[in-house]
Amino acid sequence: MAQSAEPLPADPPATGATSAETPPAVDSNGAADGSGPEAAPAQQQDRNGAADVAPALDTMALPAPGEPVHAATAGAASDQAEPAEGALDPATPDDTRTQAERDFDALYGPYDPVADPSLPPPAEVTGAYDPWEPLNRRVHRLNSAVDRAVARPLARAYVAVVPRPVRLGVGNFFNNLGQPVSAVNALLQGKPEQAAQSLGRFVLNSTLGIGGIFDPASDAKLPNRSEDFGQTLGVWGWKRSRYVELPLFGPRTVRDVFGLVGDAPLSPLRQVEADTLRVPMQGLQLVDVRAQLLSTDSLREGAEDDYALVRDAWTQRRDYQIFGDRMLETDESLPEYLREENNPTVPVDAMPLMPSDGG
């Protein structure tokens, strides 16, 4: 006889589960767990964080089989990073920047020193006025050939044979002979104090200095300033003049050629009529001048254009001799080499012939 099926008992509820009828737990403040106003921002933040992570995971490159994970992620990062505008690709061989320079360009862009407003304006250097350059270059080649064959060997032999004290006395002697010319030109330039100092040097060195061989005037703190009529013409207003290179006597300007003519009557050495005495002394003066220039030979040997080097150096030095002494009164920061009065060029005393010479 069949028995009626009895209903099986319902499963007991799981531990920690809450039935639909069970009210949520209430804390001491009376707020329901997970349903209070403080829980809403946290849930919203969790949803936003999940939304941000999902696109990042989609763009992350998965490594190929056998490829390291860091290589794939680095490639993905490099695809998203764009180089700064104007910056060179670090992989190109033309990029010689350091890593610090690359980082600077990536942050601020490439640096353009030309457009930097904080830099001072470039220095303006007046070039030589040289419309006769083709002719001057031919004369310069002649002078260079004579210098290599005659003047330089004589100067080197003079330095090697003659002791330094004797050479110093020779230089003092010829420098003293130029003091009368310097005194007259300083007076013509409106510098009476300098004229008196040059005249005082000549008298003191000619007497106590035994004809100028010694230099007691320097010990007496009398400055040695060299002036000539070419400088006087420049002070008077002839500021720009054509550059010309004289055969055997080197750089000059047309203004300085006229200056030589004006200085010739004042030269003590040119007043010596006996050629047997004057010509050897002029020759010795030329050798002494060339010996003073031996220190510049090393600079000229590596020059790409020896003519341009000599012309520009002489022109700048000459411009300073004419106009730069005015700066000494107001600018005490000038370097020492610009304050030196040594002028190793062929003076008027050593010129064998001048247009002013009679018969």
VEXVOLO-768184 format. One line per 8 residues: number of its first residue (from 1); their letters; for each residue x, y, z of C-alpha. Coordinates in pm, 1 decimal. Layout:
// VEXVOLO-768184
NUM) A) X:Y:Z  ...
END
This chain:
// VEXVOLO-768184
1) MAQSAEPL) 0.0:0.0:0.0  151.4:315.0:-113.7  241.6:565.5:142.3  191.9:932.0:78.4  509.9:1127.7:18.2  600.6:1350.8:301.4  755.7:1687.6:213.8  1128.8:1715.3:280.1
9) PADPPATG) 1233.9:1978.5:529.9  1377.3:2302.0:384.8  1753.9:2357.3:395.5  1866.3:2570.2:684.3  1982.7:2915.8:591.4  2356.2:2963.0:533.6  2564.9:3111.2:808.6  2584.3:3492.9:787.4
17) ATSAETPP) 2304.7:3517.2:530.2  2014.5:3744.2:601.8  1666.3:3665.7:487.5  1458.4:3914.2:304.9  1257.1:3973.2:613.8  1563.7:4030.9:834.4  1628.4:4404.1:868.0  1978.8:4529.7:814.4
25) AVDSNGAA) 2205.0:4582.3:1110.2  2204.2:4924.1:1250.9  2511.0:5078.6:1409.9  2514.7:5286.8:1719.5  2440.8:5600.4:1518.9  2139.1:5445.0:1363.7  2280.8:5418.6:1009.3  2229.5:5097.4:818.4
33) DGSGPEAA) 2540.8:4913.0:694.5  2607.8:4988.6:326.9  2300.1:5201.6:289.2  2397.2:5519.7:474.1  2504.7:5847.2:314.3  2874.3:5781.3:394.9  2878.0:5461.6:188.2  2754.8:5622.7:-132.6
41) PAQQQDRN) 3077.9:5817.5:-221.0  3290.5:5511.4:-154.9  3081.3:5302.9:-390.1  3092.1:5572.9:-653.1  3474.1:5592.0:-619.5  3506.9:5216.7:-662.8  3301.4:5233.9:-980.1  3510.5:5522.0:-1119.5
49) GAADVAPA) 3837.2:5345.2:-1039.4  3721.7:5036.6:-1219.8  3622.6:5249.8:-1518.8  3969.7:5410.4:-1530.0  4156.1:5083.0:-1511.2  3961.0:4918.6:-1791.7  4085.1:5145.3:-2077.1  4441.1:5124.4:-1943.4
57) LDTMALPA) 4424.0:4747.3:-1953.9  4289.1:4760.2:-2308.1  4584.0:4971.1:-2432.4  4850.4:4768.3:-2254.5  5050.0:4567.2:-2508.1  5071.2:4198.3:-2433.4  5415.5:4045.9:-2478.3  5468.4:3810.8:-2769.0
65) PGEPVHAA) 5579.6:3457.6:-2695.2  5940.4:3474.5:-2580.6  5938.2:3853.1:-2542.7  6010.6:4003.6:-2198.1  5724.4:4182.9:-2036.2  5919.3:4508.0:-1981.6  5997.8:4531.5:-2354.7  5632.7:4523.4:-2447.9
73) TAGAASDQ) 5533.4:4782.3:-2189.4  5822.2:5010.4:-2290.5  5709.5:4991.9:-2651.5  5357.0:5088.2:-2554.6  5487.3:5384.5:-2354.2  5706.8:5504.9:-2639.9  5410.0:5493.1:-2878.5  5223.1:5737.5:-2657.6
81) AEPAEGAL) 5518.4:5975.5:-2588.7  5579.3:6228.5:-2864.8  5916.8:6411.8:-2896.5  5924.9:6784.9:-2838.5  5889.3:7003.5:-3143.3  6227.8:7058.9:-3308.7  6403.4:6794.0:-3095.7  6618.4:6533.9:-3265.8
89) DPATPDDT) 6538.9:6167.4:-3239.0  6783.8:6023.7:-2983.3  6826.2:5720.8:-3207.4  6962.4:5923.8:-3498.2  7342.4:5940.7:-3532.6  7327.9:6320.9:-3578.6  7206.7:6372.1:-3221.6  7514.5:6467.4:-3020.9
97) RTQAERDF) 7325.0:6596.5:-2717.4  7383.6:6463.9:-2370.6  7106.0:6300.7:-2175.4  7061.7:6615.9:-1967.9  7019.3:6820.1:-2286.5  6761.6:6574.6:-2417.7  6569.0:6599.4:-2092.2  6581.0:6980.4:-2109.1
105) DALYGPYD) 6452.8:6981.3:-2468.1  6174.4:6739.0:-2375.9  6059.9:6971.4:-2096.9  6113.6:7316.5:-2245.3  6178.7:7264.2:-2615.0  6506.0:7318.4:-2806.4  6720.1:7614.6:-2693.7  6792.0:7883.8:-2950.6
113) PVADPSLP) 7080.7:8109.1:-2834.0  7018.9:8352.3:-3119.4  6668.5:8425.8:-2993.9  6766.9:8447.0:-2627.1  6671.5:8800.1:-2514.8  6888.2:8775.6:-2203.3  7214.6:8761.1:-2402.2  7405.8:9086.5:-2464.2
121) PPAEVTGA) 7424.9:9220.5:-2819.9  7718.3:9090.9:-3027.5  8035.3:9295.0:-3036.1  8082.3:9510.6:-3341.4  8436.3:9499.6:-3476.6  8520.6:9748.2:-3748.2  8691.5:9571.2:-4035.3  8986.9:9701.7:-4228.6
129) YDPWEPLN) 8916.3:9928.8:-4523.7  9104.0:9736.6:-4790.3  8992.6:9821.0:-5146.2  9346.6:9750.8:-5274.5  9348.7:9395.0:-5140.7  9465.1:9220.7:-5464.5  9769.9:9448.1:-5486.8  9832.4:9429.7:-5112.3
137) RRVHRLNS) 9829.5:9050.4:-5122.5  10099.5:9046.5:-5387.9  10312.8:9283.2:-5181.1  10247.9:9067.7:-4875.4  10377.1:8759.0:-5055.8  10692.6:8952.2:-5148.4  10739.1:9070.5:-4789.9  10684.3:8719.5:-4654.2
145) AVDRAVAR) 10944.1:8575.4:-4891.0  11200.6:8839.2:-4790.6  11117.3:8785.4:-4424.9  11170.2:8407.9:-4445.2  11492.8:8442.1:-4642.5  11657.8:8741.4:-4473.8  11483.0:8917.3:-4184.5  11383.3:8619.9:-3970.5
153) PLARAYVA) 11721.6:8441.3:-3989.5  11899.0:8767.0:-3899.2  11664.9:8825.4:-3605.1  11714.3:8470.5:-3475.6  12090.3:8500.5:-3505.7  12076.8:8837.1:-3328.0  11881.3:8684.5:-3038.0  12110.4:8382.3:-3021.8
161) VVPRPVRL) 12438.4:8577.1:-3027.3  12365.0:8905.1:-2850.3  12298.2:8878.3:-2473.3  11962.6:8994.6:-2348.7  12095.1:9296.6:-2150.3  12267.8:9424.6:-2464.6  11953.1:9375.4:-2672.1  11754.2:9558.8:-2406.5
169) GVGNFFNN) 11998.7:9848.8:-2423.5  11970.5:9861.7:-2804.0  11591.6:9871.8:-2780.0  11608.4:10148.3:-2517.9  11842.6:10350.0:-2737.8  11614.9:10347.9:-3042.6  11305.3:10403.5:-2829.8  11468.6:10710.8:-2678.5
177) LGQPVSAV) 11538.1:10850.3:-3025.2  11162.6:10850.9:-3092.0  11072.8:11059.0:-2785.5  11108.4:11401.3:-2957.9  10861.2:11289.4:-3226.0  10623.8:11165.5:-2955.8  10650.8:11494.5:-2765.9  10565.0:11709.1:-3068.8
185) NALLQGKP) 10270.9:11491.2:-3172.6  10132.6:11474.0:-2819.4  10134.6:11853.9:-2815.0  9959.3:11864.1:-3154.1  9693.4:11626.6:-3016.2  9619.2:11858.0:-2725.4  9801.6:11659.2:-2458.2  10060.3:11900.0:-2310.9
193) EQAAQSLG) 10121.9:11689.3:-2000.4  10213.0:11385.0:-2210.2  10432.6:11603.6:-2431.3  10624.4:11723.3:-2125.3  10666.0:11365.0:-2003.3  10805.4:11250.1:-2341.1  11047.2:11542.0:-2349.4  11150.2:11469.4:-1991.4
201) RFVLNSTL) 11213.5:11103.9:-2079.0  11435.8:11206.7:-2367.6  11644.8:11444.0:-2155.0  11674.7:11208.5:-1858.7  11759.6:10897.6:-2059.6  12000.6:11083.9:-2287.2  12200.0:11212.3:-1990.6  12172.2:10976.6:-1694.5
209) GIGGIFDP) 12086.5:10685.4:-1921.3  12410.0:10729.1:-2125.1  12255.5:10814.1:-2458.3  11936.0:10617.6:-2391.4  12099.9:10278.3:-2336.3  11955.8:10272.1:-1985.5  11607.4:10379.3:-1883.9  11613.6:10582.0:-1561.0
217) ASDAKLPN) 11299.9:10764.7:-1675.4  11090.5:10454.5:-1610.5  11238.2:10433.4:-1261.1  11130.3:10795.6:-1217.4  10770.9:10690.6:-1305.7  10763.1:10880.1:-1633.6  10522.1:10691.0:-1864.4  10641.3:10577.0:-2203.4
225) RSEDFGQT) 10384.5:10683.5:-2462.5  10448.2:10654.4:-2833.5  10283.5:10907.5:-3065.8  10336.5:10980.7:-3433.7  10188.8:11208.6:-3696.7  9966.2:10930.2:-3831.9  9799.8:10913.0:-3490.9  9774.3:11290.8:-3488.8
233) LGVWGWKR) 9590.5:11288.4:-3820.9  9352.2:11027.9:-3678.6  9282.3:11243.8:-3372.5  9224.3:11540.5:-3600.5  8946.9:11352.7:-3780.0  9097.8:11121.1:-4042.2  8947.0:10813.3:-3879.9  8910.2:10576.4:-4175.6
241) SRYVELPL) 9189.6:10524.8:-4423.3  9277.7:10273.9:-4693.7  9497.7:9987.5:-4584.8  9822.7:9951.5:-4779.3  10118.7:9719.5:-4735.3  10449.1:9880.2:-4818.9  10724.1:9672.8:-4984.1  10975.7:9563.9:-4716.9
249) FGPRTVRD) 10817.3:9782.5:-4447.4  10484.5:9613.2:-4385.7  10135.8:9730.5:-4289.8  10032.5:10093.3:-4309.2  9738.1:10306.0:-4414.0  9738.6:10600.8:-4651.5  9698.6:10822.0:-4344.8  10007.5:10666.2:-4186.6
257) VFGLVGDA) 10211.0:10712.2:-4505.7  10143.3:11085.0:-4482.4  10229.0:11055.9:-4114.4  10571.4:10913.7:-4199.4  10638.5:11212.3:-4424.3  10542.2:11448.7:-4143.8  10761.3:11273.2:-3885.0  11074.4:11243.9:-4100.3
265) PLSPLRQV) 11209.5:11596.6:-4038.3  11186.9:11538.6:-3661.7  11376.5:11209.6:-3657.2  11720.1:11247.6:-3493.5  11862.9:10948.1:-3677.4  11766.3:11087.8:-4015.5  11961.9:11400.8:-3941.3  12286.7:11201.4:-3952.7
273) EADTLRVP) 12436.4:11282.5:-4292.0  12715.5:11026.4:-4292.1  12579.0:10718.3:-4462.8  12854.2:10504.0:-4315.5  12704.1:10567.0:-3969.9  12333.7:10613.3:-4046.5  12277.9:10306.9:-4267.4  12428.8:10052.2:-4021.7
281) MQGLQLVD) 12223.3:10203.8:-3741.3  11907.5:10180.1:-3950.3  11990.1:9817.8:-4027.6  12040.1:9741.6:-3659.0  11706.1:9905.1:-3578.9  11529.3:9688.1:-3838.2  11682.9:9372.7:-3689.8  11581.6:9483.6:-3339.3
289) VRAQLLST) 11222.0:9541.9:-3450.8  11207.3:9199.5:-3618.2  11349.3:9035.2:-3305.4  11062.1:9181.6:-3103.3  10817.0:9017.6:-3345.1  10962.4:8666.1:-3317.8  10705.4:8579.9:-3050.3  10424.4:8626.1:-3304.6
297) DSLREGAE) 10564.7:8377.8:-3556.8  10396.0:8080.4:-3387.6  10057.1:8251.0:-3426.5  10109.4:8313.4:-3796.2  10229.1:7962.9:-3878.0  9888.4:7805.2:-3815.5  9685.5:8082.4:-3977.3  9463.0:7986.9:-4268.0
305) DDYALVRD) 9500.7:8333.6:-4420.8  9821.7:8501.2:-4307.4  9747.6:8821.6:-4497.0  9406.8:8868.4:-4330.1  9554.8:8788.0:-3988.8  9832.3:9048.2:-4019.0  9601.4:9310.7:-4166.7  9324.1:9272.9:-3907.4
313) AWTQRRDY) 9561.3:9249.1:-3609.7  9758.7:9553.9:-3719.9  9442.6:9755.7:-3794.3  9284.0:9681.6:-3456.9  9605.6:9763.8:-3275.4  9645.3:10084.7:-3473.2  9287.2:10192.3:-3401.3  9349.7:10142.5:-3032.6
321) QIFGDRML) 9669.3:10349.1:-3047.5  9476.9:10637.4:-3202.9  9147.3:10625.2:-3012.7  9197.9:10384.8:-2722.7  9413.0:10605.7:-2503.1  9105.9:10821.4:-2445.7  8949.2:10520.6:-2268.1  9231.7:10494.3:-2015.1
329) ETDESLPE) 9104.2:10800.1:-1832.2  8760.4:10646.6:-1768.0  8803.8:10268.1:-1793.5  9037.1:10106.7:-1543.0  8929.3:9753.2:-1640.6  9123.5:9742.9:-1966.5  9361.3:9445.4:-1985.9  9729.9:9507.4:-1939.8
337) YLREENNP) 9827.1:9413.5:-2294.5  9616.6:9701.5:-2430.1  9797.3:9943.5:-2201.1  10140.0:9852.7:-2333.5  10302.2:10116.0:-2549.2  10544.6:9884.7:-2725.4  10497.4:9934.0:-3099.5  10717.4:9689.6:-3293.1
345) TVPVDAMP) 10667.7:9831.7:-3641.3  10923.1:9981.1:-3874.9  10963.2:10342.7:-3754.3  11039.9:10640.8:-3968.2  11399.1:10636.3:-3840.3  11467.8:10309.9:-4023.1  11327.3:10418.5:-4360.3  11625.2:10452.7:-4596.3
353) LMPSDGG) 11446.8:10693.9:-4828.6  11158.3:10933.7:-4775.7  10987.8:11174.3:-5017.0  11091.1:11459.7:-4786.4  11460.5:11374.8:-4824.2  11638.6:11628.2:-5040.2  11861.1:11532.1:-5340.3
END
